[in-house]
Structures are given as structure tokens and as C-alpha cells.
Amino acid sequence: MNHHGLSVISNGVSVREAASHYPFHQTTLERWIRDGLVSTLQRNPIRLDLTQLHRDIAKIRETKRNGGRNNEELAARRYGLTLDTYRRLKSLDWHPCSACRCMHPRSEFPIDRTRSSGVSGLCRAQKRDRDMRKKGIDPYAWVDKLGDET
């Protein structure tokens, strides 16, 4: 028995068995198989691997949540870039800063081992400004002092 309560045999489970444990109808699952959204172990009769089915369904739900767009498309749009430009910059190891909405080289980000990318979500300049504001210091007070000297 697996976590869905289905007995899994070496060649998977039937569509009916799989659909009975999910909140959607069997015809929906058959349509997803026909459209290639769900992978199968065997075509005639159709047999499904439940672990892979669970991943496929999660991917379908995420796409629906994002309005039919994948995460790269959403990120490119968020930073005002075309998908091609965004992919090119990511291949050159550039990362987006969530505060200034710009792409910077990886070296511009402090290390953060808790994140999957290994770097912070804020570039060094934005992180410094945020940390200074938390301490109650205006990070750009020196600019005002320059104006007073002239």
C-alpha cells in the first residue's frame, strides 16, 4: 500500500483506481493522458505510476495557478524582460534582485546557504540599505550632507 491507499503492483495502477483517490473525474485524467500532461507506464491498457502521477498533477495545478504560464515566464515578466533575455542572463549566472527588480551577476549577492540558489534574494546594495533602515539610519543621508556643503 502507498500513501494514497492503493495497492501498487509492478506495472502501476489503472486510470479508474487512480482517479478514485483524487478530487477529479476519470475523464479528466484520461484527457490529461491524451494531451500528454500525465505520463504513463503502459499504453494498452493504460497503467500509471502513482509517484509520477502525483508530480504531474502538482505541475498541472501550478500551471493553472499561474494562469497557464510557467515560472520562468512569470519571472521574466516581473523583471520587465523577454523570456529569451531572462534565460540568457540566467545561463550567464545572473540573478534577479527582488527589491530593485534588476538582474545582477551572482557576485553582487551575499551568500545565503538557506536558499536553493545559494545566494540572497536581495543584491548587496539593497540588503545594506534594508539593514541600515532597520537600525533607523537613512542610507542616503550622506547625499543630503553633500548638498549642504555647496
C-alpha positions in Angstrom: 0.0 0.0 0.0 1.2 3.5 -0.8 0.3 6.9 0.8 -2.9 7.0 -1.4 -4.2 3.7 0.0 -3.7 2.0 -3.4 -2.0 -1.3 -3.8 0.8 -0.7 -6.3 1.8 -3.6 -8.4 5.0 -3.6 -10.6 3.1 -2.3 -13.7 1.2 0.5 -11.9 -2.5 1.2 -11.4 -5.5 1.7 -13.7 -6.9 5.1 -14.5 -10.1 4.2 -12.6 -8.1 3.3 -9.5 -6.0 6.4 -9.6 -9.0 8.8 -10.3 -10.9 7.3 -7.3 -8.3 8.8 -5.0 -8.1 12.3 -6.5 -10.8 15.0 -6.5 -11.3 14.9 -10.2 -13.2 12.7 -12.6 -11.8 9.8 -14.5 -12.4 11.5 -17.9 -10.3 14.5 -16.7 -7.4 12.1 -16.0 -7.9 10.4 -19.4 -7.9 13.8 -21.2 -4.6 14.8 -19.4 -3.1 11.4 -20.5 -4.3 12.0 -24.1 -2.9 15.6 -24.1 0.5 14.3 -22.8 0.2 16.1 -19.4 0.4 12.9 -17.5 2.9 10.2 -18.2 2.0 6.5 -18.3 3.9 3.3 -17.7 2.0 1.4 -20.3 -0.5 2.4 -23.1 -2.8 -0.5 -23.6 -4.3 -0.9 -21.1 -3.2 2.3 -19.6 -1.2 1.9 -16.3 0.0 4.7 -14.2 2.9 5.1 -11.8 1.4 6.9 -8.8 4.5 8.7 -7.7 4.9 10.2 -11.2 1.2 10.9 -11.4 1.4 12.9 -8.2 4.2 15.0 -9.7 2.4 15.5 -12.9 -0.8 16.7 -11.1 1.2 19.1 -9.0 2.7 20.6 -12.2 -0.7 20.9 -13.8 -2.1 22.7 -10.7 0.9 25.1 -10.5 0.4 26.0 -14.2 -3.3 26.6 -13.6 -2.5 28.8 -10.6 0.0 30.9 -12.7 -2.6 31.5 -15.4 -1.1 29.0 -17.8 2.4 30.4 -17.6 5.5 28.7 -16.2 7.7 30.2 -13.5 10.3 31.4 -16.0 7.7 33.4 -18.0 6.4 35.0 -14.8 9.9 35.9 -13.6 10.8 37.4 -16.9 7.6 39.5 -16.9 8.2 40.5 -13.3 11.6 41.9 -14.2 10.5 43.5 -17.4 12.5 41.2 -19.7 11.6 39.0 -22.6 11.8 35.2 -21.9 14.8 34.9 -24.2 16.7 37.7 -22.4 15.9 36.3 -19.0 17.1 32.8 -20.0 20.3 34.2 -21.5 21.1 36.1 -18.3 20.3 33.1 -16.1 22.7 31.0 -18.3 25.4 33.6 -17.6 24.8 33.1 -13.8 22.9 36.4 -13.3 20.2 36.5 -10.6 17.2 38.9 -10.1 17.1 41.2 -7.1 13.6 41.2 -5.6 14.0 44.7 -4.2 15.4 46.7 -7.2 13.9 44.4 -9.8 17.2 44.2 -11.7 19.3 41.3 -12.8 22.9 41.3 -11.4 25.9 39.0 -11.6 26.0 36.3 -8.9 28.9 38.1 -7.3 26.6 41.0 -6.4 24.6 38.9 -4.0 25.6 37.9 -0.5 25.8 34.1 0.2 22.7 32.6 1.8 23.0 28.8 2.3 19.4 28.5 3.3 18.2 29.3 -0.3 18.3 26.8 -3.1 20.2 29.2 -5.3 22.9 29.7 -2.6 22.6 33.5 -2.7 20.3 36.1 -1.1 17.2 37.4 -2.9 18.5 40.9 -2.5 21.6 42.4 -4.1 24.3 43.7 -1.7 23.3 47.3 -2.2 19.6 46.6 -1.4 20.5 44.4 1.6 22.8 47.1 3.0 20.0 49.7 2.6 17.4 47.5 4.2 19.7 46.7 7.2 20.5 50.4 7.7 16.8 51.2 7.7 16.1 48.5 10.2 18.7 50.2 12.5 16.9 53.6 12.0 19.7 55.0 9.8 18.9 56.8 6.5 21.1 55.1 3.9 21.2 58.2 1.8 21.7 60.8 4.5 25.2 61.5 3.0 23.6 62.7 -0.2 21.8 65.4 1.8 25.1 66.4 3.5 26.7 66.9 0.1 24.0 69.4 -0.8 24.6 71.4 2.4 28.3 71.8 1.7 27.9 73.7 -1.6 
